[in-house]
């Protein structure tokens, strides 16, 4: 309780009426540039490093799915909402393949210096727009955040 006698919201989310949509000027320009740059950095890191990263990500997915399957109190678990999240698997699988066949860090070097970058940029743009197409609605996003509240 706060000093005014009303329940404290410390650490909690704001009331639903205060949550507003956040929009950057320029539409998708800045987000897509950031997404493409992040994927290029991963691609440039090379296969020798990335296979370890992707193995850790795969183990994380396995642990998350196992937790959802074997949890005793499933009512406390938020829905995975895989319809809106499958693009992450697409993006990860694509970067695995691009890193493996790429030019950097022990890759198979099936794509040359410029070709690998162009393919990675095009792939990143496709994955970005697939993610946009399947994203949660505003209401679903608010609901998902509210489901992850930790009781004090």
Secondary structure as a PSIPRED ss2 file (coil, helix, strand):
# PSIPRED VFORMAT (PSIPRED V4.0)

   1 X C   1.000  0.000  0.000
   2 X C   1.000  0.000  0.000
   3 X C   1.000  0.000  0.000
   4 X C   1.000  0.000  0.000
   5 X C   1.000  0.000  0.000
   6 X C   1.000  0.000  0.000
   7 X C   1.000  0.000  0.000
   8 X C   1.000  0.000  0.000
   9 X C   1.000  0.000  0.000
  10 X C   1.000  0.000  0.000
  11 X C   1.000  0.000  0.000
  12 X C   1.000  0.000  0.000
  13 X C   1.000  0.000  0.000
  14 X C   1.000  0.000  0.000
  15 X C   1.000  0.000  0.000
  16 X H   0.000  1.000  0.000
  17 X H   0.000  1.000  0.000
  18 X H   0.000  1.000  0.000
  19 X C   1.000  0.000  0.000
  20 X C   1.000  0.000  0.000
  21 X C   1.000  0.000  0.000
  22 X C   1.000  0.000  0.000
  23 X C   1.000  0.000  0.000
  24 X C   1.000  0.000  0.000
  25 X C   1.000  0.000  0.000
  26 X C   1.000  0.000  0.000
  27 X C   1.000  0.000  0.000
  28 X C   1.000  0.000  0.000
  29 X H   0.000  1.000  0.000
  30 X H   0.000  1.000  0.000
  31 X H   0.000  1.000  0.000
  32 X H   0.000  1.000  0.000
  33 X H   0.000  1.000  0.000
  34 X H   0.000  1.000  0.000
  35 X H   0.000  1.000  0.000
  36 X H   0.000  1.000  0.000
  37 X H   0.000  1.000  0.000
  38 X H   0.000  1.000  0.000
  39 X H   0.000  1.000  0.000
  40 X H   0.000  1.000  0.000
  41 X H   0.000  1.000  0.000
  42 X H   0.000  1.000  0.000
  43 X H   0.000  1.000  0.000
  44 X H   0.000  1.000  0.000
  45 X H   0.000  1.000  0.000
  46 X C   1.000  0.000  0.000
  47 X H   0.000  1.000  0.000
  48 X H   0.000  1.000  0.000
  49 X H   0.000  1.000  0.000
  50 X H   0.000  1.000  0.000
  51 X H   0.000  1.000  0.000
  52 X H   0.000  1.000  0.000
  53 X H   0.000  1.000  0.000
  54 X H   0.000  1.000  0.000
  55 X H   0.000  1.000  0.000
  56 X H   0.000  1.000  0.000
  57 X H   0.000  1.000  0.000
  58 X H   0.000  1.000  0.000
  59 X H   0.000  1.000  0.000
  60 X H   0.000  1.000  0.000
  61 X H   0.000  1.000  0.000
  62 X H   0.000  1.000  0.000
  63 X H   0.000  1.000  0.000
  64 X H   0.000  1.000  0.000
  65 X H   0.000  1.000  0.000
  66 X H   0.000  1.000  0.000
  67 X H   0.000  1.000  0.000
  68 X H   0.000  1.000  0.000
  69 X H   0.000  1.000  0.000
  70 X H   0.000  1.000  0.000
  71 X C   1.000  0.000  0.000
  72 X C   1.000  0.000  0.000
  73 X C   1.000  0.000  0.000
  74 X H   0.000  1.000  0.000
  75 X H   0.000  1.000  0.000
  76 X H   0.000  1.000  0.000
  77 X C   1.000  0.000  0.000
  78 X C   1.000  0.000  0.000
  79 X C   1.000  0.000  0.000
  80 X C   1.000  0.000  0.000
  81 X C   1.000  0.000  0.000
  82 X H   0.000  1.000  0.000
  83 X H   0.000  1.000  0.000
  84 X H   0.000  1.000  0.000
  85 X H   0.000  1.000  0.000
  86 X H   0.000  1.000  0.000
  87 X H   0.000  1.000  0.000
  88 X H   0.000  1.000  0.000
  89 X H   0.000  1.000  0.000
  90 X H   0.000  1.000  0.000
  91 X H   0.000  1.000  0.000
  92 X H   0.000  1.000  0.000
  93 X H   0.000  1.000  0.000
  94 X H   0.000  1.000  0.000
  95 X H   0.000  1.000  0.000
  96 X H   0.000  1.000  0.000
  97 X H   0.000  1.000  0.000
  98 X H   0.000  1.000  0.000
  99 X H   0.000  1.000  0.000
 100 X H   0.000  1.000  0.000
 101 X H   0.000  1.000  0.000
 102 X C   1.000  0.000  0.000
 103 X C   1.000  0.000  0.000
 104 X C   1.000  0.000  0.000
 105 X C   1.000  0.000  0.000
 106 X C   1.000  0.000  0.000
 107 X C   1.000  0.000  0.000
 108 X C   1.000  0.000  0.000
 109 X C   1.000  0.000  0.000
 110 X C   1.000  0.000  0.000
 111 X C   1.000  0.000  0.000
 112 X C   1.000  0.000  0.000
 113 X H   0.000  1.000  0.000
 114 X H   0.000  1.000  0.000
 115 X H   0.000  1.000  0.000
 116 X H   0.000  1.000  0.000
 117 X H   0.000  1.000  0.000
 118 X H   0.000  1.000  0.000
 119 X H   0.000  1.000  0.000
 120 X H   0.000  1.000  0.000
 121 X H   0.000  1.000  0.000
 122 X H   0.000  1.000  0.000
 123 X H   0.000  1.000  0.000
 124 X H   0.000  1.000  0.000
 125 X H   0.000  1.000  0.000
 126 X H   0.000  1.000  0.000
 127 X H   0.000  1.000  0.000
 128 X H   0.000  1.000  0.000
 129 X H   0.000  1.000  0.000
 130 X H   0.000  1.000  0.000
 131 X H   0.000  1.000  0.000
 132 X H   0.000  1.000  0.000
 133 X H   0.000  1.000  0.000
 134 X C   1.000  0.000  0.000
 135 X C   1.000  0.000  0.000
 136 X C   1.000  0.000  0.000
 137 X C   1.000  0.000  0.000
 138 X H   0.000  1.000  0.000
 139 X H   0.000  1.000  0.000
 140 X H   0.000  1.000  0.000
 141 X H   0.000  1.000  0.000
 142 X H   0.000  1.000  0.000
 143 X H   0.000  1.000  0.000
 144 X H   0.000  1.000  0.000
 145 X H   0.000  1.000  0.000
 146 X H   0.000  1.000  0.000
 147 X H   0.000  1.000  0.000
 148 X C   1.000  0.000  0.000
 149 X C   1.000  0.000  0.000
 150 X C   1.000  0.000  0.000
 151 X C   1.000  0.000  0.000
 152 X C   1.000  0.000  0.000
